[in-house]
Amino acid sequence: MAFIEIENLRYRYPKTERLALQGISLSIEKGSFLGIIGPNGAGKSTLGSAIIGLVPQFYKGAYGGHVSVGGKDAATVPVSEIARSVGLVFQNPFNQLSGAKDRVYDEVCFGMQNFGIPSDEMRRRADETLELMGISAFRDRNPFDLSGGQMQRVAIASILVLRPEVIILDEPTSQLDPAGSEEVFRAVEKLTESGITIIMIEQKIDKIAEYSDRILLMDEGRAIAIGTPDEILSRPDLEEHGIIPPAPARISRALSFALPDGTFPATQEAAVTLMEGRVGFRKDEKKGEAQASAEELLRTEDLSFSYTEGNEVLHGISLAFDGRPTAIIGQNGAGKTTLAKLMKGLLKPVSGRILLRGRDIAGNTAASLAGDIGYVFQNPDDQIFKAKVADEVMFGPLNIGMSEKEARKKAMEALEMVHLASAADRNPYDLDLHERKMVALASVIAMETSVLILDEPTIAQDDRGKTMISGIIKELAARVTLVISILHDMDLVASSFRRVIAMAHGRVLADGSPEEVFSKEEVLSEAGLELPHTAALAKKLGAEDILLSDASFLAAAFRV
Amino acid sequence: MRSISLYRDNGTWLCRVHPFTKLAYILAVILVPLLLGSLWAYAAAIVLDICILISGKSLRRARALIIFSFTIIVTIFLIRGLFDADNITPAFSLGPVVFYQEGLMKALRTGAVIINMLLSFSILVLTSKPEDIADELERHGFSPRLSYVIASVFSIIPQMMGTMDTITDAQRSRGMETEGKLSQRMKAFIPLITPVVTTSLINTRERAIALEVRGFGSKGKRSYLSPWKKHRGDRAMTIVLLLSIAAAAAWRLASWLS
C-alpha cells in the first residue's frame, strides 16, 4: 500500500453547487516528487487540503471517498495529528508567520514546541534547516521585517523542522523573484534526496517539469492524467486544460524532435541533449531596438528616496517614458515598487522631480492624479469594498468626475476586457482570487488614465490569466495608454513589453528593448534575473541572438 | 513590521526578573495601600515604583504614560475639588472659583491610585517581553490559546496598521481623497474600513490554517526552547510581596474587629 492512498474523493465546499473534487483516485509512494498542474479552479489546492485533512475538517462541506495518509484517515484524524507526518506551505508567506514570535529562530521553533520536541533536538533541527534554506543570517531578525521571499523560506523552514514524511507546497514561489524561487526549488530538490515525499502545486511548468518524478494534470476537479513530465507535458490536449507546455516541449515538437517513446522533452536539459548539434541558427541582422515612440508622457529627473533618514532606497533615477509598454524587473528590494509609488504620487521624493506631460506633479495628491495615472495594487482585497462587481469598478470613474451613465459604460467595457462582464452583478467576494484580481484591474482600466501602473499583475494567475493580461497590455498600448508593470515573470516580459528596465539596489542597471536587456549577462546576474525560457533554450543550443519568442526561435533555427 | 510591544531589553536586572514576580509586585503595590487606607502608603508605593524604574533604567520610558494620565488626574481634581457632594471646607479660591478640602483629598487619593497602577504596570510592560509572559503563563498551566493571544497581539496590530496604509493608498489611487474636510473623511470611512475587515478575516482564516498545520491544536505536552533563567531573588521577592499583602489584610481585619 502506498503512503498516501486516495480513493474516489469527491468534495463540495459549503454554500456552493459545483464539486471541487470529482472522484479523484491516486496513490503516492514515499520519497517521490509529485507535481500537480492545472488551471485555477481545477481543485489542486483542495486536493492538497484533503491530504492534510483540512478538507473536510476545517472547511466542512460535503465529502465522499477516502484519503489515507500513512494508514490514518485524513477525514477523521485531527489535522494537528496528521500534521506530524504531513506539512503544508502555501502562497502567502505573511499569513504563515505565527505572529507570536519576534525572532526568525523562535518562529522556526514554534511548531516543534507544539509537538513537544526536546530543546536540544529543536536547536539542532533549527540550525540545520536555517542553513539549508539559506536564512541563517536572518536568525535574529524579526520575521515581519523580511522580504516576501525571505519570509517564504522561513515558512518552509518552519514546516521542514517538523521532519514531516510528506510536504505539500502550494505555489510556494508565486510571490518570489526568479532567483528567490530558484533557491526554494533547489532546497526542495535537496529534500527529495533525503527521502521526503514532496507534493508541489505550481503554475511554473518549467520548474515542475525539472523536479517532478510524476505530474498530475487536473481540470475541473478531475484527475485528467498522471505520468512522467515528458508524458504529461507532451499531451496534445494540454492547452485545452489551460496549460501552455514548457518551452523545450513546444520547440522540440515544432522542430519534430521526439524522444524514443514519442514524447517531447519537458526540461531544458533533456531538450539540449536531444537537439544539441542537430540545430543551427541563422543570424538576425536587424536586431530589435527600443525605438522611442513620439510623445513623452512621464519623466523622472534625478529621483531619490528613503523611507528612513540615511537609508536611501532609490539613487538618482532619471527615466523618460513614452507610450511603449514598459516592464520594470529586478530582485525583491530593488526599489521597483518604491519607484512606481513615487510616479503615482503615493510617496514624495526626497530629491528630484517627476513630470507628467512636462508638468511637475509635486503639488498633487495621489487622489488628484487618479484621472491621469492609474495604479493596480498586488492584492485586490486591499481595495474591494462594494457588494457588486460593477459598483466596485465604477468607484474610480465616479471619483474622477464621470457621470453615473458614463462610469457604468466604462465599467462594463473594462469588465468585458477582463472577461468578467457576466459577473457584473455578483458579489466580488464570491469570486476566486484570480478573478478578484481582474476586478481590481478593471476598476483602474475603467478610469481611462493615460498612464497605468501594474504591480505584479500575474500573481495568482494561471496560463489563461497570463495570456489575458498579455492581451490587455497590448490593447491598452494601442489606445495610447502607457503601461508600466513591475514583473517577475520573464516570459511575460519577453512576450508583452517593448521596453525593459532592469533595477538592482535602487539603481537602473539596464534600459532598452527586451532583446537588448536580456543580452546583458552581467546585468541579469547583478539583478538576480534569468533569461525567459525560450531564450535560455536557444542560448544553450548555441544561438547568438536573443530569441525571445517561439516564432523568432523557429524563424532562426534550422535542422542540421 | 515592528512589534508595538513597549519592551526593550536594556540589560538591567529588572529585565531578568521573572514576569510572575512582577505580577506579584503589581498585586502587592496595589492591594497593600488599599488595605492600609493611608495616603502615606500610596506615596510610599509610588516612591517604590519610581525607585525600581530608575534602577531598571526605564523611568524615562514610563514618563509618557504618566504624562498621558495627567490630563485625567487634572480633570478629577477640578470636578472633585469644585463639585463633590461632600465639599464643606473651602481650601483656596481662584477668583470666584472655590476649591474644597474634602473633594481635593478624594481627588488626591484617586490620582495616587491611578499613578501607582500605571507605574507598577509599566514595570511589567517595559521590562518583560510579551512572548516570555505568554510562555511562562503556558508553562504554568494556562491555555496555549490565551498565551498565543498575548504574544501575537503586539505584532498582529501593527500588521493591520500596515494593511490600513496599503488600503488607503489603493483607494487614493482610485481618486478618493482621504484627507481634508470632515465630510470628505466621513465619505472615505466605508471604502477604507470594509477592506480592512475583509482582509483581516481572510488573513485570520489563513493564519488559523498555518497554526493548525504546525501542531497548534496538538493535545500533547509542549516543549520550550530555553528554560527561564531564574533571577536569584525571584522566589524571595515573591514570598515577601505575598506576605506583605497577607500582613496588610490581617491588619485591616484586626482593625475592623477591634
Interface residues (C-beta under 8 A of the other chain):
Chain A: I52 L54 F58 P78 V79 S80 E81 A83 R84 V86 G87 L88 F90 N92 F94 N95 Q96 L97 S98 G99 A100 K101 D102 D106 C109 F110 G111 M112 Q113 N114 F115 G116 I117 P118 S119 M122 R123 N142 F144 D145 A155 S158 I159 L162 K341 K344 L346 T365 A366 A367 S368 A370 G371 G374 Y375 F377 N379 D381 D382 Q383 I384 F385 F395 G396 N399 I400 Y429 S443 V444 M447
Chain B: M1 R2 S3 S5 K129 E131 A134 P144 Y148 A151 S152 S155 I156 P158 Q159 T163 T166 I167 D169 A170 Q171 R172 S173 R174 G175 M176 E177 T178 E179 I190 P191 T194 P195 T198 T199 I202 N203 E206 R207 A208 I209 A210 L211 E212 V213 R214 G215 F216 G217 S218 K219 G220 K221 R222 S223 Y224 L225 S226 P227
